[in-house]
Amino acid sequence: MADFPSRYERQERLPQVGKDGQKQLEQSHAVVIGLGALGSVESDLLARAGVGRLTIIDRDVVEAGNLQRQTLYTEADALASRPKAEAALSRLQLVNSQIEIRAQASDLTAQNVSKICQGADVVIDGTDNFQTRYLLNDWAVSTKTPFVYAGVVGTYGMSGAILPNRPCLRCTWPEPPEATQAPTCSSAGVLGSAVSTIAGLAVTEAIKVLLSQPDATASGYVYADLWRNQYRTLKTVLDPDCPCCAQNDFAWLSGRRGALGAKAVCGGNAVQIPAAGGPVALASLAARIEPSVSGLRLSDFHLRFHHRGCEVTLFADGHALVRHTEDLGLARAILAEFLAF
């Protein structure tokens, strides 16, 4: 392992950090959920800051359309359709070989969130959907774990720290927006520099938490629109009737809400199918199906093959991505030939 004695020198010169603070970061555990636009930048900044243990998770693969804003990935990753978790792990290990990085190519669900986030000192939002954010909010409140929210679309975004005994996500937004009401990167586009700005805000809040300086975090959500040069803080207050942090009703964590079935990927000519039967022994499955499929490729993170005009990527946790179709029935039928979905 390379020795870089001056790696954190500039960071240690900050009075907010110092040598003691750097040691505290090196003993910390941060979890980044999602390795798309926000998660790429967040993970990179945390690794470079020297956070000693980093857990990263994503369910998708790298595409050419990601490269405009997802800074961990290369053209080679897109050409190979590498799982983002695998590609991110490879890149981050080159960035900082002195920290421990654990990567999972998985869906985050009510069934696995506690295991994936176990031992986290802070969880950071790199997701692209509100169902997962509300699940994380439930888990964070129930375990009293700091959670940093982040979201970006177009040229604007917001970030804010949700801490124990402070307003949670549902105090401000009791219900997630309807899917048809909320703009997305697919429908509204996104500016890469806006992503980097919001991710930087989120990581800064996370570092404050890891340095045991929660009072330095913003008392609400910081909003920035880079194109209009608008910056403000959305103040928040505890809702005494909040179903989550006041009444301890964790609807997403219990699985009563937010469970996602198979769905067409917006603009992607692909279908995402959640895990149904638990983890899959990819090597054993590859050996069994090889005579029946073409273009089979196997890694520790995924199994990919072509069948019936579609490209199937099956991940170790059992969830799958079927490309070149938006027909849910066809996608399920293809997988049913090999797995019980």
MARVO-428491 format. One line per field, with one value per atom (N, C-alpha, C): residue in one letter; x, y, z; atom name. Coordinates in steps of 0.2 Angstrom, whole numbers. Each point is the difference from the previous one (the first is absolute). Layout:
N
aa: A, ...
u: X, ...
v: Y, ...
w: Z, ...
at: CA, ...
END
This chain:
341
aa: M, M, M, A, A, A, D, D, D, F, F, F, P, P, P, S, S, S, R, R, R, Y, Y, Y, E, E, E, R, R, R, Q, Q, Q, E, E, E, R, R, R, L, L, L, P, P, P, Q, Q, Q, V, V, V, G, G, G, K, K, K, D, D, D, G, G, G, Q, Q, Q, K, K, K, Q, Q, Q, L, L, L, E, E, E, Q, Q, Q, S, S, S, H, H, H, A, A, A, V, V, V, V, V, V, I, I, I, G, G, G, L, L, L, G, G, G, A, A, A, L, L, L, G, G, G, S, S, S, V, V, V, E, E, E, S, S, S, D, D, D, L, L, L, L, L, L, A, A, A, R, R, R, A, A, A, G, G, G, V, V, V, G, G, G, R, R, R, L, L, L, T, T, T, I, I, I, I, I, I, D, D, D, R, R, R, D, D, D, V, V, V, V, V, V, E, E, E, A, A, A, G, G, G, N, N, N, L, L, L, Q, Q, Q, R, R, R, Q, Q, Q, T, T, T, L, L, L, Y, Y, Y, T, T, T, E, E, E, A, A, A, D, D, D, A, A, A, L, L, L, A, A, A, S, S, S, R, R, R, P, P, P, K, K, K, A, A, A, E, E, E, A, A, A, A, A, A, L, L, L, S, S, S, R, R, R, L, L, L, Q, Q, Q, L, L, L, V, V, V, N, N, N, S, S, S, Q, Q, Q, I, I, I, E, E, E, I, I, I, R, R, R, A, A, A, Q, Q, Q, A, A, A, S, S, S, D, D, D, L, L, L, T, T, T, A, A, A, Q, Q, Q, N, N, N, V, V, V, S, S, S, K, K, K, I, I, I, C, C, C, Q, Q, Q, G, G, G, A, A, A, D, D, D, V, V, V, V, V, V, I, I, I, D, D, D, G, G, G, T, T, T, D, D, D, N, N, N, F, F, F, Q, Q, Q, T, T, T, R, R, R, Y, Y, Y, L, L, L, L, L, L, N, N, N, D, D, D, W, W, W, A, A, A, V, V, V, S, S, S, T, T, T, K, K, K, T, T, T, P, P, P, F, F, F, V, V, V, Y, Y, Y, A, A, A, G, G, G, V, V, V, V, V, V, G, G, G, T, T, T, Y, Y, Y, G, G, G, M, M, M, S, S, S, G, G, G, A, A, A, I, I, I, L, L, L, P, P, P, N, N, N, R, R, R, P, P, P, C, C, C, L, L, L, R, R, R, C, C, C, T, T, T, W, W, W, P, P, P, E, E, E, P, P, P, P, P, P, E, E, E, A, A, A, T, T, T, Q, Q, Q, A, A, A, P, P, P, T, T, T, C, C, C, S, S, S, S, S, S, A, A, A, G, G, G, V, V, V, L, L, L, G, G, G, S, S, S, A, A, A, V, V, V, S, S, S, T, T, T, I, I, I, A, A, A, G, G, G, L, L, L, A, A, A, V, V, V, T, T, T, E, E, E, A, A, A, I, I, I, K, K, K, V, V, V, L, L, L, L, L, L, S, S, S, Q, Q, Q, P, P, P, D, D, D, A, A, A, T, T, T, A, A, A, S, S, S, G, G, G, Y, Y, Y, V, V, V, Y, Y, Y, A, A, A, D, D, D, L, L, L, W, W, W, R, R, R, N, N, N, Q, Q, Q, Y, Y, Y, R, R, R, T, T, T, L, L, L, K, K, K, T, T, T, V, V, V, L, L, L, D, D, D, P, P, P, D, D, D, C, C, C, P, P, P, C, C, C, C, C, C, A, A, A, Q, Q, Q, N, N, N, D, D, D, F, F, F, A, A, A, W, W, W, L, L, L, S, S, S, G, G, G, R, R, R, R, R, R, G, G, G, A, A, A, L, L, L, G, G, G, A, A, A, K, K, K, A, A, A, V, V, V, C, C, C, G, G, G, G, G, G, N, N, N, A, A, A, V, V, V, Q, Q, Q, I, I, I, P, P, P, A, A, A, A, A, A, G, G, G, G, G, G, P, P, P, V, V, V, A, A, A, L, L, L, A, A, A, S, S, S, L, L, L, A, A, A, A, A, A, R, R, R, I, I, I, E, E, E, P, P, P, S, S, S, V, V, V, S, S, S, G, G, G, L, L, L, R, R, R, L, L, L, S, S, S, D, D, D, F, F, F, H, H, H, L, L, L, R, R, R, F, F, F, H, H, H, H, H, H, R, R, R, G, G, G, C, C, C, E, E, E, V, V, V, T, T, T, L, L, L, F, F, F, A, A, A, D, D, D, G, G, G, H, H, H, A, A, A, L, L, L, V, V, V, R, R, R, H, H, H, T, T, T, E, E, E, D, D, D, L, L, L, G, G, G, L, L, L, A, A, A, R, R, R, A, A, A, I, I, I, L, L, L, A, A, A, E, E, E, F, F, F, L, L, L, A, A, A, F, F, F
u: 4, -4, 4, -1, 4, -1, 6, 0, 0, -5, 0, -1, 6, -1, -3, 0, -2, -7, -3, -7, -5, -1, -5, 2, 7, 3, -5, -2, -4, -7, -3, -6, 1, 6, 2, 1, 2, 1, -6, -6, -6, -1, -2, -1, -6, -5, -6, 2, 6, 2, 6, 6, 6, 2, 5, 3, -5, -3, -5, -6, -2, -6, 1, 6, 2, 0, 3, -1, -7, -4, -7, -3, 1, -2, 2, 6, 3, -3, -3, -3, -8, -2, -7, -3, -6, -3, -6, 1, -6, -3, -6, -4, -3, 2, -3, -5, -6, -5, -2, 2, 0, 6, 2, 7, -1, -6, -1, 4, -4, 3, 3, -5, 2, 5, -2, 4, 7, 1, 7, 4, -2, 4, 0, -5, 0, 5, 0, 5, 7, 1, 7, 2, -4, 2, 2, -5, 1, 7, 1, 6, 6, 0, 6, 1, -6, 1, 3, 0, 3, -5, -7, -4, 2, 1, 3, -3, -7, -4, -6, 0, -5, -4, -7, -4, -4, 0, -3, -5, -5, -5, -4, -1, -4, -2, -6, -3, 1, 3, 0, 7, 0, 6, 2, 6, 3, -3, -2, -2, 3, 1, 3, -3, -7, -3, 1, 3, 2, 7, 4, 6, 0, -5, 0, 0, -2, 0, 2, 1, 1, 8, 4, 7, 4, -2, 4, 1, -4, 0, 4, 2, 3, -4, 3, -4, 1, 6, 1, -6, -1, -5, -7, -2, -6, 0, 5, 0, -1, 3, -1, -6, -4, -6, 2, 5, 2, -5, -1, -4, 3, -4, 3, 4, -3, 4, 7, 0, 7, 5, -3, 4, 2, -4, 1, 5, 0, 5, 7, 0, 7, 3, -4, 2, 2, -4, 1, 6, 2, 5, 7, -1, 6, 1, -6, 0, 3, -2, 3, 0, 6, 1, 1, 0, 0, -6, -6, -6, -4, -4, -4, -6, -1, -6, -4, -6, -5, -5, -1, -4, -5, -7, -5, -4, -1, -4, -7, -4, -6, -5, -7, -5, 0, -2, -1, -7, -2, -7, -1, -6, -2, 3, 2, 2, 8, 3, 8, 3, -4, 2, 4, -2, 3, 7, 0, 7, 5, -2, 4, 3, -5, 2, 3, 0, 2, 7, 0, 6, 2, -4, 1, 0, 5, 0, -4, -1, -4, -2, -6, -2, -2, 3, -1, -4, -4, -5, 3, 0, 2, -5, -6, -5, -4, -4, -4, -7, -3, -7, -2, -6, -2, -2, -2, -1, 6, 6, 6, 1, -1, 2, -5, -6, -4, 1, 3, 2, 6, 5, 6, -2, -5, -2, -3, -4, -3, 6, 4, 6, 4, 2, 4, -4, -6, -4, 0, -2, -1, 7, 6, 6, 4, -3, 3, 7, 0, 6, 0, 5, -1, 0, -5, -1, 0, 4, 1, -4, -5, -4, 3, -1, 3, -4, -2, -4, 2, 0, 2, -4, -2, -3, 1, 0, 1, 6, 0, 5, 0, -4, -1, 0, 0, 0, 0, -1, 0, 4, 2, 3, -1, 0, -1, 1, 2, 2, -6, -2, -6, 3, 0, 3, -4, 2, -5, -2, -7, -3, -1, 1, -1, -5, -3, -5, 2, -4, 1, -3, 1, -2, -8, -3, -7, -3, 4, -2, -2, 4, 0, -4, 1, -4, -4, -6, -3, -1, -1, 0, 4, 3, 4, -4, 3, -4, -2, -6, -2, 6, 0, 6, -1, -7, -1, 1, 1, 0, 7, 5, 7, 4, 3, 5, 6, 2, 6, 6, 6, 5, -2, -4, -2, -5, -4, -5, 2, 4, 2, 8, 3, 8, 3, 7, 3, 7, 2, 7, 5, 5, 6, 2, 1, 3, -5, -6, -5, 0, 1, 1, 6, 6, 6, -1, -4, -1, -4, -6, -4, 3, 4, 4, 5, 3, 5, -3, -6, -4, -1, -3, -2, 6, 6, 6, 2, 0, 2, -4, -7, -4, 2, 1, 2, 7, 5, 6, -1, -4, -2, -2, -5, -3, 6, 4, 5, 6, 0, 5, -4, -6, -3, -2, -2, -1, -7, -5, -7, -3, 2, -2, 2, 5, 3, -4, -5, -4, -5, -3, -5, -7, -3, -7, -5, 0, -5, 4, -3, 3, 2, 7, 3, -2, -3, -2, 4, 2, 5, -3, -1, -1, 6, 4, 6, -1, -5, -1, -3, -5, -3, 4, 5, 4, -4, -4, -4, 2, 1, 2, -4, -3, -3, -1, -2, -1, -8, -2, -7, 0, -3, 0, -5, 1, -4, -2, -6, -2, -2, 0, -2, -8, -3, -7, -2, -4, -2, -4, -3, -4, 3, 6, 4, -1, -2, -2, 7, 6, 6, 3, 3, 4, -4, -6, -4, -4, -3, -4, 3, 6, 4, -4, -3, -3, 4, 4, 5, -3, -4, -4, 4, 5, 5, 5, 2, 4, -3, -7, -4, -2, 1, -2, -7, -4, -7, 0, 5, 0, 7, 0, 6, 3, -3, 2, 0, 5, 0, 0, -5, 0, 4, 0, 3, -2, 4, -2, 5, -3, 4, 4, 6, 5, -1, -2, -1, 5, -2, 5, 5, 0, 6, -2, -6, -1, 2, -2, 2, -5, 0, -4, 4, -1, 3, -5, 3, -4, 3, -4, 3, 2, 4, 2, -7, -1, -6, 2, 5, 2, 6, 3, 6, 6, 6, 7, 0, 4, 1, 7, 1, 7, 2, 3, 1, 4, 5, 5, -4, -4, -3, -6, -3, -5, 3, 6, 3, 2, 2, 2, -6, -6, -6, -3, 0, -4, 5, 6, 5, -2, -3, -2, -6, -4, -6, 0, 5, 1, 6, 1, 5, 4, 6, 3, 1, 1, 0, 6, -1, 6, -2, 6, -1, 5, -2, 4, -2, 4, -3, -6, -2, -5, -6, 1, -6, 1, -5, 0, -4, 3, -3, -1, -5, -1, -6, 0, -5, -5, -6, -5, -6, -3, -7, 1, 5, 1, 1, 1, 1, 7, 3, 6, -2, 1, -2, 6, 0, 5, -3, 2, -2, 5, -2, 5, -1, 6, 0, -5, -4, -5, -7, 0, -5, -4, 1, -4, 4, -4, 2, -2, 4, -1, -1, -5, -2, 0, 5, 0, -3, -1, -3, -7, -4, -7, -3, -6, -4, -6, 0, -5, 1, -4, 1, -1, -5, -1, 5, 3, 6, 6, 1, 6, -1, -6, -1, 0, -2, 0, 7, 4, 7, 3, -1, 3, -3, -6, -4, 3, 4, 3, 6, 2, 7, -1, -5, -1, -8, -2, -7, -1, -2, -2, -7
v: -6, 6, 6, 5, 6, 4, 4, 4, 7, 4, 7, 4, 2, 3, 7, 3, 7, 0, -6, 0, 5, 0, 4, 7, 2, 6, 6, 2, 6, -1, -6, 0, 0, -2, 0, 8, 4, 7, 4, -3, 3, 0, 5, 0, -4, -1, -4, -8, -1, -7, -2, 3, -2, -7, -2, -7, -4, 2, -4, -1, 5, -1, -5, 0, -5, -7, -1, -6, -3, 5, -2, -2, 4, -2, -7, -2, -6, -6, 2, -5, -1, 4, 1, -5, -1, -4, 4, 1, 3, -4, 0, -4, 5, -2, 4, -5, 2, -3, 2, -3, 2, 3, -3, 2, 4, 3, 4, 7, 5, 7, 2, 0, 3, -5, -6, -5, -1, 1, 0, 5, 6, 6, -1, -2, -1, -5, -6, -5, 2, 3, 3, 5, 4, 5, -3, -5, -3, -4, -3, -4, 4, 6, 4, 4, 1, 3, -5, -6, -5, -3, -1, -3, -8, -2, -7, -6, 0, -5, 3, -3, 3, -6, 0, -5, 3, -3, 3, -5, 2, -4, 3, -4, 2, -6, 0, -5, -1, 6, 1, -2, 1, 0, 6, 1, 6, 0, 6, 2, 6, 1, 5, 7, 0, 6, 2, -4, 1, 5, -1, 3, 8, 3, 8, 2, -4, 3, -5, -7, -5, -1, 3, 2, -6, -6, -6, -4, 1, -5, 2, -4, 1, -3, 2, -3, -8, -2, -8, -3, 3, -2, 0, 5, 0, -5, -1, -5, -7, -1, -7, -1, 6, 0, -3, 2, -2, 2, -4, 2, 6, 5, 6, -1, -5, -1, -3, -4, -3, 5, 4, 5, 6, 1, 5, -2, -7, -3, 1, -2, 0, 7, 5, 6, 3, -1, 3, -4, -6, -3, 3, 2, 4, 7, 3, 6, 0, -5, 0, -8, -2, -7, -1, 5, -1, 0, 0, 0, -7, -2, -6, 2, -3, 1, -7, 0, -5, 2, -4, 2, -6, 2, -5, 2, -4, 1, -3, 4, -2, 6, -3, 5, 1, 6, 2, -2, -4, -2, 1, -1, 0, -6, -6, -6, 0, 5, 0, 6, 5, 7, -1, -3, -1, -3, -5, -4, 5, 3, 4, 6, 3, 6, -1, -6, -2, 3, 3, 3, 7, 3, 6, 6, 5, 6, 5, -1, 5, -4, 1, -2, 6, -1, 6, -2, 4, -1, 1, -5, 0, -3, 0, -4, 5, -3, 3, -1, -2, -1, 1, 3, 1, -6, -5, -6, -2, 0, -2, 5, 6, 6, -1, -1, -1, -6, -6, -5, 1, 4, 2, 5, 4, 4, -4, -5, -4, -4, -2, -4, 4, 6, 5, 2, 2, 2, -6, -6, -5, -2, 1, -2, 6, 6, 6, 1, -2, 1, 6, 5, 5, -2, 4, -1, 6, 1, 6, -1, 4, 0, 4, -2, 4, -2, 5, -1, 6, -2, 5, -2, 5, 0, 6, 0, 6, 4, 6, 4, 1, -3, 1, -6, 1, -6, 3, -5, 1, -5, 2, -5, 2, -5, 2, -6, 1, -5, -2, -6, -2, -4, 3, -2, -2, -4, -2, 6, 0, 6, 6, 0, 5, -2, 5, -2, -5, -5, -5, 2, -5, 2, 1, -4, 0, 6, 3, 6, 6, 0, 5, -2, -7, -3, -6, 0, -5, -6, 2, -6, 2, -6, 2, 2, 4, 2, -5, 0, -4, -1, -6, -1, 5, 2, 4, 7, 2, 7, 2, -5, 2, 0, 5, 0, -5, -3, -4, 2, -3, 1, -2, -6, -2, 5, 3, 4, 8, 2, 7, 1, -5, 1, 1, 1, 2, 2, 6, 3, -3, -3, -3, 4, 6, 4, 1, 0, 0, -6, -6, -6, 1, 2, 1, 4, 6, 5, -3, -3, -3, -6, -4, -6, 3, 6, 3, 2, 3, 2, -6, -5, -6, -3, 0, -3, 4, 7, 4, -1, 0, -2, -6, -5, -7, 1, 3, 1, 4, 5, 3, -5, -4, -6, -4, -2, -5, 3, 7, 3, 2, -3, 2, 7, 4, 7, 1, -4, 1, 7, 4, 7, 4, -2, 3, -1, -5, -2, 5, 1, 5, -2, 5, -2, 0, -5, -1, -3, 2, -2, 6, -1, 5, -1, 5, 0, 4, -2, 4, -2, 6, 0, 3, -4, 3, 5, -2, 4, 7, 0, 7, 3, -3, 3, 1, -5, 1, -5, 2, -4, 2, -5, 1, -6, 1, -5, -1, -6, -1, -3, 5, -2, -5, -5, -5, 0, -3, 0, -7, -2, -7, 0, -5, -1, -4, 2, -4, -6, 1, -6, -4, 1, -3, -8, -4, -7, -4, 3, -3, 1, 6, 2, 1, 2, 1, -6, -4, -5, -7, 0, -6, -5, 2, -4, 0, -5, -1, -4, 3, -3, -3, 3, -2, -6, 1, -5, -6, 0, -6, -3, 3, -3, 1, 4, 1, 5, 4, 5, -1, 2, 1, -6, -6, -6, 1, -1, 1, -6, -1, -6, 1, -4, 1, 6, 4, 6, 1, 4, 2, 6, 0, 5, 6, 6, 6, 2, 0, 2, -5, -6, -5, -6, -1, -6, -6, 0, -6, -1, -5, -2, -2, 3, -2, -5, -5, -5, -1, 1, -1, -7, -1, -7, -3, -6, -4, -6, -3, -6, 0, 6, 0, 0, 0, 0, -6, 1, -5, -2, -7, -2, 1, 5, 2, -5, -2, -5, -6, -3, -6, 1, 5, 2, 1, 3, 1, -7, -4, -7, -4, 1, -3, 2, 7, 3, 1, -1, 2, -3, -6, -3, 3, 4, 2, 8, 3, 7, 2, 7, 2, 6, 1, 6, 0, -6, 0, 3, 4, 3, 0, -2, -1, 4, 3, 4, -2, 3, -1, 4, 5, 4, -2, -3, -1, -6, -2, -5, 4, 0, 3, -5, 0, -4, 3, -3, 2, -6, 2, -5, 3, -3, 2, 8, 2, 7, 5, -2, 4, -1, 5, -1, 0, -5, -1, 1, 4, 1, -2, -6, -2, 1, 3, 2, -6, 0, -5, 0, 6, 0, -2, -2, -2, 4, 7, 5, 0, 2, -1, 6, 1, 6, -4, 1, -3, 6, 0, 5, -2, 6, -1, -2, 1, 0, 4, 2, 3, -4, -6, -5, -4, 2, -4, -7, -2, -7, -4, 3, -3, -1, 6, 0, -6, 0, -5, -7, -1, -7, -2, 4, -1, -3, 4, -2, -7, -1, -6, -6, 1, -6, -3, 5, -2, 1, 4, 2, 0, -1, 1, 7, 4, 7, 1
w: 0, 0, 0, -4, -1, 7, 1, 6, -2, 2, -2, 6, 3, 7, 0, -6, 0, -4, -1, -3, 2, 7, 3, 3, -2, 3, -1, -6, -1, 4, 1, 3, 8, 2, 7, 2, -4, 1, 2, -2, 1, 8, 3, 7, 2, -5, 1, 0, -2, -1, 5, -2, 4, 0, 3, 0, 4, 5, 4, -4, -4, -4, -6, -2, -6, 3, 6, 3, 1, 2, 1, -7, -5, -7, -2, 2, -2, 4, 6, 4, -2, -5, -1, -6, 0, -5, -3, -7, -4, -5, -1, -5, -5, -6, -6, -4, 0, -3, -7, -5, -7, -3, -5, -3, -7, -1, -6, 0, -2, 0, 7, 5, 6, 4, 0, 3, -2, -7, -2, 3, 0, 3, 7, 3, 8, 2, -4, 2, -1, -5, -2, 5, 2, 5, 7, 2, 6, 0, -5, -1, 1, -4, 0, 7, 4, 6, 6, -2, 5, 4, -1, 4, 0, 6, 0, -3, 1, -3, -4, -6, -5, -3, 1, -3, -5, -6, -6, -3, -3, -3, -5, -6, -5, -4, -3, -3, -8, -3, -7, -3, -7, -4, -3, -2, -3, -7, -2, -7, -3, -6, -3, 2, 1, 2, 7, 4, 7, 0, -5, 0, 1, -2, 0, 7, 5, 7, 6, -2, 5, -1, 5, -1, 2, 2, 2, -6, -6, -5, -6, -5, -6, -6, -6, -6, 0, 3, 0, 4, 6, 4, -3, -4, -4, -5, -4, -5, 2, 6, 3, 5, 0, 5, 6, 3, 7, 5, 5, 6, 3, 2, 3, 6, 4, 6, -1, -5, -2, -3, -4, -3, 5, 4, 5, 5, 2, 5, -3, -7, -3, 0, -2, 0, 7, 5, 7, 3, -2, 3, -3, -6, -3, 3, 2, 3, 7, 4, 7, 2, 0, 2, 7, 4, 7, 4, -3, 3, -2, 4, -1, -4, -6, -4, -1, 1, -1, -5, -5, -6, -1, -1, -1, -6, -5, -6, 2, 4, 2, 0, 1, 1, 8, 2, 7, 1, 5, 2, 7, 2, 7, 3, -4, 3, 1, -4, 1, 2, 1, 2, 7, 5, 6, 0, -4, -1, -4, -5, -4, 3, 4, 4, 7, 2, 7, 1, 6, 3, -4, -4, -3, 5, -1, 4, -3, -7, -4, -6, -3, -6, -5, -6, -5, -6, -2, -5, -7, -4, -7, -4, 2, -3, -6, -3, -5, 0, 6, 1, 7, 1, 7, 4, -3, 4, 4, -3, 4, 5, -2, 5, 6, -1, 6, 4, -3, 3, 5, -3, 3, 6, -1, 6, 5, -1, 5, 4, -4, 3, 5, -3, 4, 6, 0, 6, 5, -3, 5, 3, -3, 3, 3, -1, 2, -3, -7, -4, -4, 0, -5, -7, -3, -8, -3, -5, -4, -7, -1, -6, -5, -6, -6, -6, -4, -6, -5, -7, -5, -6, -4, -6, -4, -6, -4, 2, 2, 3, 7, 4, 7, 4, 6, 5, 7, 5, 7, 4, 5, 5, 7, 4, 8, 4, 6, 5, 4, 1, 4, 6, 6, 5, 6, 5, 5, 4, 1, 4, -4, -7, -4, -5, -4, -5, -5, -1, -5, -6, -5, -7, 0, 4, 0, 4, 4, 3, -5, -5, -5, -6, -2, -6, 3, 3, 2, -4, -7, -5, -6, -3, -6, -5, -5, -6, -4, -4, -5, -5, -3, -5, -6, -2, -5, 1, 7, 2, 0, 2, 1, -6, -2, -6, 2, -5, 1, -5, 1, -5, -7, 0, -7, -3, 3, -3, 0, 5, 0, -1, -1, -1, 7, -1, 6, -2, 4, -1, 4, -3, 4, 5, -1, 6, 5, -1, 5, 5, -4, 4, 5, -3, 4, 6, -1, 5, 6, -2, 5, 4, -4, 3, 5, -2, 5, 6, -1, 6, 5, -3, 4, 3, -3, 3, 6, -1, 5, 6, -1, 6, 4, -5, 3, 4, -2, 3, 7, 0, 6, 5, -2, 4, 3, -5, 2, 5, 0, 4, 7, 1, 6, 1, -6, 0, -3, 3, -3, 0, 5, 0, -6, -4, -5, -7, 1, -6, -1, -6, -1, 3, 3, 3, -5, -4, -6, -6, -6, -6, -4, -2, -4, -8, -3, -7, -4, -6, -4, -7, -4, -7, -4, -3, -2, -6, -4, -6, 2, 5, 2, 5, 2, 6, 6, 2, 6, 5, 6, 5, 7, 3, 6, 4, 7, 4, 2, -1, 2, 7, 4, 7, 2, 5, 1, 8, 1, 7, 2, 6, 2, 0, -4, 0, 6, 5, 5, -2, -6, -2, -6, -1, -5, 1, -5, 1, 1, -2, 0, 7, 1, 6, 6, -1, 6, 2, -5, 2, -1, -3, -1, -4, -5, -5, -6, -1, -5, -6, -4, -5, -6, -2, -5, 3, 6, 3, 1, 2, 1, -6, -6, -6, -2, 4, -1, -6, -1, -6, -3, -7, -3, -4, 1, -3, -8, -3, -8, -3, -5, -4, -7, -4, -7, -3, -3, -3, -6, -5, -6, 3, -3, 2, -4, 3, -4, -5, -7, -5, -1, 3, -1, -4, -3, -3, 3, 7, 4, 6, 3, 5, 6, 6, 7, 3, 2, 4, 7, 5, 7, 2, 5, 2, 3, -2, 3, 4, -2, 4, 4, 1, 4, -4, 3, -4, -5, -5, -5, -1, 0, -1, -8, -1, -7, -4, 3, -4, -1, 4, -1, -5, 0, -5, -7, 0, -7, -3, 4, -3, -2, 3, -2, -6, -1, -5, -7, 1, -6, -6, -1, -6, -3, 4, -2, -2, 1, -1, -4, -2, -3, 3, -1, 3, 7, 3, 7, 3, 5, 4, 7, 4, 8, 3, 6, 4, 7, 5, 7, 2, -5, 2, -5, -5, -5, -5, -3, -5, -6, -6, -6, -5, -4, -6, -4, -7, -4, -2, 0, -1, -3, -5, -3, -2, -2, -3, 6, 6, 6, 3, 3, 4, 8, 3, 7, 4, 5, 6, 6, 3, 6, 6, 5, 6, 5, 4, 5, 6, 1, 4, -2, -7, -3, -5, 1, -5, -7, -4, -7, -4, -6, -5, -6, -4, -6, -5, -5, -5, -7, -4, -6, 0, 5, 0, 6, -1, 6, 2, -3, 1, 6, 6, 6, 0, -4, -1, -3, -6, -3, 5, 3, 5, 5, 3, 5, -3, -6, -3, -2, -2, -1, 7, 5, 6, 3, -1, 2, -3, -5, -3, 4, 4, 4, 7, 2, 8, 1, 6, 2, 2, -5, 2, 0
at: N, CA, C, N, CA, C, N, CA, C, N, CA, C, N, CA, C, N, CA, C, N, CA, C, N, CA, C, N, CA, C, N, CA, C, N, CA, C, N, CA, C, N, CA, C, N, CA, C, N, CA, C, N, CA, C, N, CA, C, N, CA, C, N, CA, C, N, CA, C, N, CA, C, N, CA, C, N, CA, C, N, CA, C, N, CA, C, N, CA, C, N, CA, C, N, CA, C, N, CA, C, N, CA, C, N, CA, C, N, CA, C, N, CA, C, N, CA, C, N, CA, C, N, CA, C, N, CA, C, N, CA, C, N, CA, C, N, CA, C, N, CA, C, N, CA, C, N, CA, C, N, CA, C, N, CA, C, N, CA, C, N, CA, C, N, CA, C, N, CA, C, N, CA, C, N, CA, C, N, CA, C, N, CA, C, N, CA, C, N, CA, C, N, CA, C, N, CA, C, N, CA, C, N, CA, C, N, CA, C, N, CA, C, N, CA, C, N, CA, C, N, CA, C, N, CA, C, N, CA, C, N, CA, C, N, CA, C, N, CA, C, N, CA, C, N, CA, C, N, CA, C, N, CA, C, N, CA, C, N, CA, C, N, CA, C, N, CA, C, N, CA, C, N, CA, C, N, CA, C, N, CA, C, N, CA, C, N, CA, C, N, CA, C, N, CA, C, N, CA, C, N, CA, C, N, CA, C, N, CA, C, N, CA, C, N, CA, C, N, CA, C, N, CA, C, N, CA, C, N, CA, C, N, CA, C, N, CA, C, N, CA, C, N, CA, C, N, CA, C, N, CA, C, N, CA, C, N, CA, C, N, CA, C, N, CA, C, N, CA, C, N, CA, C, N, CA, C, N, CA, C, N, CA, C, N, CA, C, N, CA, C, N, CA, C, N, CA, C, N, CA, C, N, CA, C, N, CA, C, N, CA, C, N, CA, C, N, CA, C, N, CA, C, N, CA, C, N, CA, C, N, CA, C, N, CA, C, N, CA, C, N, CA, C, N, CA, C, N, CA, C, N, CA, C, N, CA, C, N, CA, C, N, CA, C, N, CA, C, N, CA, C, N, CA, C, N, CA, C, N, CA, C, N, CA, C, N, CA, C, N, CA, C, N, CA, C, N, CA, C, N, CA, C, N, CA, C, N, CA, C, N, CA, C, N, CA, C, N, CA, C, N, CA, C, N, CA, C, N, CA, C, N, CA, C, N, CA, C, N, CA, C, N, CA, C, N, CA, C, N, CA, C, N, CA, C, N, CA, C, N, CA, C, N, CA, C, N, CA, C, N, CA, C, N, CA, C, N, CA, C, N, CA, C, N, CA, C, N, CA, C, N, CA, C, N, CA, C, N, CA, C, N, CA, C, N, CA, C, N, CA, C, N, CA, C, N, CA, C, N, CA, C, N, CA, C, N, CA, C, N, CA, C, N, CA, C, N, CA, C, N, CA, C, N, CA, C, N, CA, C, N, CA, C, N, CA, C, N, CA, C, N, CA, C, N, CA, C, N, CA, C, N, CA, C, N, CA, C, N, CA, C, N, CA, C, N, CA, C, N, CA, C, N, CA, C, N, CA, C, N, CA, C, N, CA, C, N, CA, C, N, CA, C, N, CA, C, N, CA, C, N, CA, C, N, CA, C, N, CA, C, N, CA, C, N, CA, C, N, CA, C, N, CA, C, N, CA, C, N, CA, C, N, CA, C, N, CA, C, N, CA, C, N, CA, C, N, CA, C, N, CA, C, N, CA, C, N, CA, C, N, CA, C, N, CA, C, N, CA, C, N, CA, C, N, CA, C, N, CA, C, N, CA, C, N, CA, C, N, CA, C, N, CA, C, N, CA, C, N, CA, C, N, CA, C, N, CA, C, N, CA, C, N, CA, C, N, CA, C, N, CA, C, N, CA, C, N, CA, C, N, CA, C, N, CA, C, N, CA, C, N, CA, C, N, CA, C, N, CA, C, N, CA, C, N, CA, C, N, CA, C, N, CA, C, N, CA, C, N, CA, C, N, CA, C, N, CA, C, N, CA, C, N, CA, C, N, CA, C, N, CA, C, N, CA, C, N, CA, C, N, CA, C, N, CA, C, N, CA, C, N, CA, C, N, CA, C, N, CA, C, N, CA, C, N, CA, C, N, CA, C, N, CA, C, N, CA, C, N, CA, C, N, CA, C, N, CA, C, N, CA, C, N, CA, C, N, CA, C, N, CA, C, N, CA, C, N, CA, C, N, CA, C, N, CA, C, N, CA, C, N, CA, C, N, CA, C, N, CA, C, N, CA, C, N, CA, C, N, CA, C, N, CA, C, N, CA, C, N, CA, C, N, CA, C, N, CA, C, N, CA, C, N, CA, C, N, CA, C, N, CA, C, N, CA, C, N, CA, C, N, CA, C, N, CA, C, N, CA, C, N, CA, C, N, CA, C, N, CA, C, N, CA, C, N, CA, C, N, CA, C, N, CA, C, N, CA, C, N, CA, C, N, CA, C, N, CA, C, N, CA, C, N, CA, C, N, CA, C, N, CA, C, N, CA, C, N, CA, C, N, CA, C, N, CA, C, N, CA, C, N, CA, C, N, CA, C, N, CA, C, N, CA, C, N, CA, C, N, CA, C, N, CA, C, N, CA, C, N, CA, C, N, CA, C, N, CA, C, N, CA, C, N, CA, C, N, CA, C, N, CA, C
END
